[in-house]
Amino acid sequence: MVLNLDGHGPRYAQITRALVALIQRGAIAPGSRAPSTRDLAETAGCSRNVALLAYEQLLIEGYFVARPRAGTFVSSELPQADPTVGARADADARRSASVRPAREGRRLVRAATWAMAPVRHTPPCAIDFIYGLTEPDDRLVRQFRRAFARPLDERAFSYGPAAGDLDLRREIAKRLRTARGISRTAEEIVLTSGTQQALDLTARLLVSPGDRVVVEAPGYAAAVAAFRAAGAVIVPGRIDAHGLDPESLPHDRPVARVVYVTPSHQFPTGAVMTAARRYALIAWARRRGAVIFEDDYDGEFRYAGRPIPALASLGPDAVIYCGTLAKSLFPACRVGYLALPAPLADAFARAKWISDLGNSRLIERALARLFATREYDRHIRRAQRRYRARRDALVGALERHFGGNVAIDGSSAGLHLSAHLLAVPPRRLTDIVAGCRARGVGVYPLARGNQRSRGRATLLMGYGLVDVDQIERGVRVLAEVCQTVG
């Protein structure tokens, strides 16, 4: 008997795998007596104790069976070796490789592939104007570390409620009441793994295949993907300088089940929905029996006046409000929340349970501590000052380097703005993006996925990760590349 050891891992595990290979090839036949541990140790060049460990593992896995007063044998229940086993195994492998997801699964994969393509990960640049990303300051890191120690000391290691930690839900309910005008109890709030899970739960609970869902156009591609994965028919809602236009909503049948909207800082244009349109949208939803999904993804950051009241404060019966800590804290936090009409709260909590049994209780308890100590509020005030300074630096740099050849939208709130490069042909935007990246500056076009730039060369420029001193250098590089390429 020749043992071919693969050299990976403990010697007993190598011997185990080598014996299994001999059994599968028929070199050791089912029902035959297994070699003695002494012979095995001599063949493998190891101690008898190591050989015994290999035997024990083969007994556990069912390759060997021990017969009282008879010895150890290869299990007779194993399949007999066959000369054609190699060819059959290859054929079986080919058949396995052709196994495909079900129709609904293929629809989900197509939707995800479409939405993920525009945001496929690219290596970070030295100066990166990527949008949608933030990072905490040093003080928040210290406070989060301290807050995280509390649930560890409390040994919060068990599952929590599917809807999320009750203390954190109470804190979020208080903040929504004071900051966004939304009156919801803790029992009407469900914590999620970010906005994307909130969208997925909404699609699965409220949308059946063939139902119509209105999504802003241009809008958030990942929201389109979530509803498409549920089999929805997507109806584009027209966006202009005042946000979603209610006149573009369908008035025929079948009715639209859900309207997805970002009213406080429309993504990607940055438009703010006017009060008249907000009331018109709520009235439309009530007449049609539709639900509004309000994505307030960066509502904590506003630089002109006070935060815009949430849609959910005007029509609590018709609006599902979604907030996230991925922007206000950092993406790795992976905690979002839904403030729901009372009749939906229990259904969403149960759907959350079947999805993942609940978020990390440790993280939720730490976040509850940040809220309770008002450290979250202090962080938001610091972050608003930091991002306002970056916003001002970016607007100023664009105006200095481009003059009248740039138009800026969406700079009154959030963490990104739209820069329309008026002297650049839209067809050259890809070259400009590549030229900037070659010089260590990351810029990102609006015309990606389902976005449309309306015939203009438009960049979405985020300032969540760039310091003020980097912004001037980055915009200078952008201007130089535009001159070269344009």
N, C-alpha and C positions, 0 to 999 in steps of 0.2 A: 504494500500500500504506500503510495506516494502522496504526501500532503503538500499542497501548494499554499503557503501562508502569504497573505497579502501585505503584511508589515504594518497594518493600520490598527492601532488600539492595543489593548492588553493581549498577551499571548493566548490566554484561554479563549478569548473571543475570536482570534484568528483561527485557532484550531476548530472551534465550533463551525465557523463559516466554511472551512475546508472540508470538514466531514459532511456538511449539508450538500456541498457541491458534488462530492463523491456519490452520495445517495441519489441526488437528482440525475446524475449521469448513468446510474446503474452499476457503478463500480462496487458499491455495497448494496446488495439486493434487499428489498423488504422482507422481513421475517428471518433474516440471517443473524447469526450471533455477532454482536459488536466486538471489535478488537478489545483486548484487555487494556486496562489503564496503564499497566507496565509497558506493554508493547507500544501503546500510543505515546507515552512519555519518551520512550527511546527513539521512536520515529520522528517526533517533533523536537527532540533535543531540549526537553524541559523536565521539570520535576514532576513526580507523580501527583502532587497536590494540584498543580496546574491542569493536568489531564483530568483529574477528578472534577474540577470546576467546569471544564468543558462538557463532561458527561452529565453533570447536574443540569446544565443549561439545555442540553439536548433532551433530557427527560422532561424538563419543564415545558419545552416547546412541542413535545409529542413526537419527535423523530426517533427517540429510543423509548423502550418500555422495559421495566424491570419485572422479571418473573421470579417469584419466590422459589428458592432452592434450585433455580435453573440458570440465572444469570441475566445479562442485559442483552437485548435484541433490538434490531431495527424494527420499527413498527410495521406489522404486516398490513396495516390499513393504508399505508402510503401507496401511490400508484406505481405500477410496474414500469420500469424503463422500457422505452420503445425506440427502435432505430430511427423512426421518423419524428421523434419528439422535437428535434431541433426545428424541422420544417414546420411542424404544427405550432410550435411556440412562436415562430416568426409570423405565421398567419394570424394567430390569436393576437399578437402584439399589434399587427396592422389593423385588425378589427377594433381593438381597444382605442387605437389612435384616432379612429374615425368616429368615436362616440361624440355626440354633439349635445349642447344644451337643448332643452325643450324650446318650443317656439317663443314662449314668454322670456326664457333666459336669453335667447338670441336677440330679442328686442332690447333687453336690458344692456347686453354687451354692445350693441350698435349705438345705443344712446350714450353710453359712457365713452366709447371710443371717439364719437363725434365731439363730445364736450371736452374731453381731455386733450385732444390734439392741439388746440391753440395755447394751452398752458403747460405743455410738456416741459419738464424740468430742463433748464439750461444752466450751465455753470455760472455762479455769481460773478459779477464784474467788480472791479475796484470801486467804481462809482455806479450804483445800481438804482435806477429810477423805477424799479419794479413796484407794481401797485398791489394792494391787498395784504402786505406784510408789515408787521411791526415787531419791535423788540422792547423788553422792559428796561427801565433804567436801574442803576445799581441799588437804589433804595428799595424799589419794589422787589428785587431779587432777595435782598436781606429780609424784608418783611414776609415774603412768601415762604422763605426757609423757616422762619420762626413760626408762622402759621401752620406749616406742614408738620412741625414737631408736635403740635397739640393732638391731632388725631392719632399720631403714632403712640403718644403717651396714653391716650384713651383706648388704645387697642381697637381702633375702628376697622377691624379686618373682615367683618362679615358683610353679606349683601345688605344694601340699603333699600329703601322704597324704590320701586320702579320709576316713580315720578321724580325721584331725586331727594336729596337731603332736605328735610323739612325746614331746618334753620336757614339754609341758603334760599329756599323758596320764599320764606317769610321776608328775608332781607331784599330779595329781588322785587317782591310785591311792594314793599315800602318805597324802594327807589323808583319803580315805575309810577307810583302814585304821585310822588313829588316832582320827578324830572320829566315825565312823559304824559302825565295827566290820565293814566290808565288805572282804573279801579278794579283790581282783581285780587282775590284771596290767594293764599298760598296753595289751597286745594285746586285752584284753577290754573296753576303753573306746572308745567312739565319740563324738566331739564333734559336736554338732548346732547348728543355728541356733535355739537356744532350745528350750523345752519343746514348743512347738507342732510343730516339725519332728520331734521325737522321737516325739510321738504319731502324726503322719502316717506316719512310717516303720514304726512298730509296726502300725498299721492295715493298711498296704499289704502288709506281709510276713506277718502272722499271721491276717488276717481275710479270709474270702471272703464274697461276698454271701449273706445269709441266716444267717450265723453269729451266735450270741448273744454279747453283750458286757455284762458287769455294770458299771454306773457308779453311784457313790454318788448318793443322792437325799435331800436336796439335794446338788448337786455342781457340778463345773466344766463350764460349758456348752461351752467350746471343746473339751474332751475328748469330750463327746457328739458334737459336730459332726464331729470327725476320724473317729470310728468310723462314724457315720452315712454320711459321704461314701464310706466303703469298702463300704457296703451292709449293715452290721451291724444286727441287731435288738437294740435297747437294752433291757436288763433292769435296772430300778432296784434298787439295793441300799439297804436301810433304814439310816438313820443315827439314832442316839440320843446320849445324853450320853457314851457310851463308844466312839463311832466306828461303823464299819461292823459291822452285826450279821450274823455268819456264818449265823445261822438263816434269814436272808432270801435266801440264795444258792440258786439253782435246783439241785434234786437229780434232776430228770427229764431226759429227752432231748428235743431235741439238747443236747449239753453246751455250756456257755459256754466260748468260746475264751480270753477275756481278762477279767480283773477289774481295773478301774481304781480305785485307792484312794489317799487322802492320809492315812496313818495317824498321822503325827507332829503334824499340826496341820490337822485336816480343814477343807477349804474347802467352804462358808463358815463353818461353825459353830464351828470351833476345837477340836472335841473331839479327845481323844487316845485312840487305840485301846489297849485294855488288853492286857496280855501274854497272857492266856488267849485273847482273840479273835485275836491275831496267830498263835498256834500253831494255833488252829482253822482260820483262813483258809488257812494254808500246807498243813495236812493235807487240807483240802477240795480245794485246787488240785492236789495230788499225786494224790489219788484220781481226780480228774476229768480229769487231763491238761491242765489249764488253766495259763495264764501270768498272774502277778500283775504289773501295772504299778504300781510304787510311785513316786508323784510327791512328792518331798521338796522342794517349791518354796521353803520358807522355813526349812528345818531348821537353818540357821546361827544363828537367833535364838531363844533360849529363856531365860526369865527366872526359872524356878523349877527348881532342880536342874540336873543335867547333861542334854545332849541325849538324847532317847529313842533307843535302838538301832534301827537300820533293820531293816525286814522282811528285806531282802536279807542281813543278817547271820545271820538265823535259818534262812532257806531259800534259799541261793544258787542252788540248781538250779531253783527255781520262780519266781524274782523277777527282773524287769527293774527296775533302780533308775535313776531319772531325777533329776538335779540341774540347777540352773541358776545362772548368775551374774547373771541379770537382776535378782534381788532383792538378792543380797549386794553387787553392785557398782552397776549401773544398767541399765535396760532396753535402752538403745542398744548395749550390749555385744553382745547377740544371740549369746551362747555358752551352750549347755547341754551336758549329757553323759549318756550312757547307760553304766551298768556292767552288762554282759550275761553270762548264762551262756555258757560257752565255745562250745557248739555254735552259738550265734546270732551271735557276734561278726563273723565274716567276712561273713555274709549282710547284716548291718546296714551294714557298711562299704561293700559293693558297692551297696546301695540308696542310701546317702548319696551315692556317686559319681554315680549316674544322676540323682539329684535336682538336684545343683548343683556337682558336681566337688570339693566341699569348702568349708570356711569360709575367711575371710580369713586367709592365712598371717601377715600383718603383725600382726593383732590377737592371733592365737594365740601368736605368739612374744613379744609384749609381755606377755601374761598369764602365760606361762611364767616370764618374768623376775620378775613380781610375786610369784608363788608361790615361786620359788627363793630370792629375797632375804628371804622371810618378811614382805614388806610386806603381802601379802594377809592373813596372820594378824593383823598389827597393826591393819589396817583393820577386820577383823571385831571385834576387841576394842573398838575405839573406837565402832564402829557399835552394838554391843550396849549399851554404856553410854548412847549417845544415844537409842536406841529404847526402852530401859528407862525412861529419864527421861520420854520422851513418853508411853509407856504409862501410867506412874504418874500423870502430869498429867491424862491423858484420863479414867482411871478416877475419880480424885479429883474432877474437875470434874463428871462425870456424877452422881456420888453427892451432891455439894453442891447442884446445881441441880435434881435430880429426886428426891432422897431415896429413899423406898421405891417410887417409881413407875418405877424402871428396874431391869432385870435384865441383868447383863453376862456374856457367855460368851466363851470363847476368848482370854482375856487373858494366858495363861501363856506364850505363844510367838508368833512371827511378827510381822506388821506391821499387823494389823487385829484388831478385836474386834467382836462382835455386841452391839448395845445394843437391848434389847426395851423399848419405851416402853409401859409397862403401862396408862397412863391415856389413851392415844391410840387411838381406833378405827382399825383397819387401813385403812378406806376413806378416811381423812383423810391418809394418809401422803404421797400425791402432792402435796397442798396444802402440807404441811409442807416437803417438798423444794423446791417452787417458792418458798415464802415465804423460806426460808433463802437460796436462790440470789439472790433479789431484793435481799437485804441483804449479798451478797458472801461467803456461806458455803456451801461445797459439801458436801452430805450425800447418801448414796446408799442406796436401799432394798434390803433383801434380796430381796423378792418381785419378781425380774426373771428373764426367760428361764425356765429350768427350776427356779428356786429357789422354795421355798414357805416362808412365814413361820409356818405352823401357827396361823393365826388371830390372830397378834400383829403389831403395827406394829414392824417390826425394821429397824434401820439397820446397815449394815456401815460401820464407821468406821475408816479407815486413818490411820496417823500417820507414814508415810514421808516426807511433804513438809511437815508442819506443825511449827513450832518450839514449844517449851513455852509461851512467852508468847502465842502465837496460840491455843493450845488453850482457855485459859480464856475468851477473848473469843468464840471460835466456839461453845462449848457454851452460853454465856450467850444468844447469839442464838438458838440452837436451842430453849432453854427458853422464851424469850419468844415465839417463833413458835408453839410448841406450845400455850402458853396462849391465844394469839389464835385459832388455828385450831381447837384441840381443843374 
